[in-house]
Amino acid sequence: MINLNFNIYNPWSSQWTILWNRSRFIGKNKAVEFNGYRTHHIFNVDLQFKPVGDHGGVRIMLGLLGHNVELHFYDIRHWNYLTNTWEVYD
């Protein structure tokens, strides 16, 4: 996993509210989410790349003055350690 993060936040606030969420399947095992948040971040850049494993994919979050947006492309499958196979849970 590669995770790059830089943020400046308000230490006297703990606000974290979901403003909106949009999600769609874009294939048999892939999904995309587009989210908006009200947070305590003054400035936020968060980039994550996880090529393998549960929910592997790319996540980008950008924020300015307490408003963050997130774009997340990911695999919906989970690894079952008992059967050594990928599974999709409902």
C-alpha positions as CSV (number, residue, x, y, z in Angstrom):
1,M,0.0,0.0,0.0
2,I,1.1,3.5,-0.8
3,N,-0.4,6.3,1.4
4,L,0.5,9.9,1.0
5,N,-1.1,12.3,3.4
6,F,-0.7,16.0,4.3
7,N,-3.1,17.9,6.4
8,I,-3.5,21.0,8.6
9,Y,-6.4,20.7,11.0
10,N,-8.1,22.6,13.8
11,P,-7.0,20.8,17.0
12,W,-10.0,22.2,19.0
13,S,-12.5,20.7,16.7
14,S,-13.6,17.0,16.2
15,Q,-16.2,17.6,13.5
16,W,-16.7,14.9,10.9
17,T,-20.0,14.8,9.1
18,I,-21.0,13.1,5.9
19,L,-22.7,15.7,3.7
20,W,-23.5,13.3,0.7
21,N,-22.5,10.0,-0.7
22,R,-22.9,8.6,-4.2
23,S,-21.8,5.0,-5.0
24,R,-22.1,2.9,-8.1
25,F,-21.0,-0.5,-9.3
26,I,-18.8,-0.2,-12.4
27,G,-18.3,-3.9,-13.1
28,K,-18.8,-7.3,-11.6
29,N,-16.3,-6.7,-8.7
30,K,-15.6,-3.0,-8.9
31,A,-17.3,0.1,-7.4
32,V,-16.8,3.8,-7.2
33,E,-17.8,6.2,-4.4
34,F,-17.9,10.0,-4.5
35,N,-18.4,11.5,-1.0
36,G,-18.5,15.0,0.6
37,Y,-17.7,15.7,4.2
38,R,-17.7,18.6,6.7
39,T,-14.5,18.1,8.7
40,H,-12.0,19.8,11.1
41,H,-9.4,20.0,8.3
42,I,-8.2,23.4,7.2
43,F,-6.2,21.8,4.3
44,N,-6.1,18.1,3.4
45,V,-4.6,16.0,0.7
46,D,-4.8,12.2,1.0
47,L,-3.8,9.8,-1.7
48,Q,-4.0,6.0,-1.2
49,F,-3.1,3.2,-3.6
50,K,-3.7,-0.4,-2.5
51,P,-3.1,-2.7,-5.5
52,V,-4.0,-6.0,-3.7
53,G,-6.0,-7.2,-0.7
54,D,-9.5,-6.5,0.6
55,H,-11.0,-3.4,-1.1
56,G,-7.9,-2.8,-3.1
57,G,-8.0,0.3,-5.3
58,V,-7.3,4.1,-5.4
59,R,-8.7,6.8,-3.0
60,I,-8.2,10.5,-3.4
61,M,-9.4,13.0,-0.8
62,L,-9.0,16.7,-1.0
63,G,-10.1,19.3,1.5
64,L,-10.1,23.0,2.1
65,L,-11.6,25.1,4.9
66,G,-13.6,22.3,6.5
67,H,-15.0,20.8,3.3
68,N,-13.6,17.5,1.9
69,V,-14.4,15.5,-1.2
70,E,-13.4,11.9,-1.7
71,L,-13.2,9.8,-4.9
72,H,-12.7,6.1,-4.2
73,F,-12.3,3.3,-6.9
74,Y,-12.1,-0.1,-5.2
75,D,-12.6,-3.9,-5.5
76,I,-15.6,-5.1,-3.5
77,R,-14.2,-8.6,-2.8
78,H,-12.8,-10.0,0.5
79,W,-10.2,-12.8,0.9
80,N,-11.5,-15.9,2.6
81,Y,-8.6,-17.4,4.5
82,L,-10.4,-20.7,5.1
83,T,-10.9,-21.5,1.4
84,N,-8.1,-19.3,0.0
85,T,-10.5,-17.7,-2.5
86,W,-12.0,-14.3,-3.2
87,E,-15.6,-13.9,-2.1
88,V,-18.3,-11.2,-2.4
89,Y,-20.3,-10.7,0.8
90,D,-23.9,-9.3,0.5
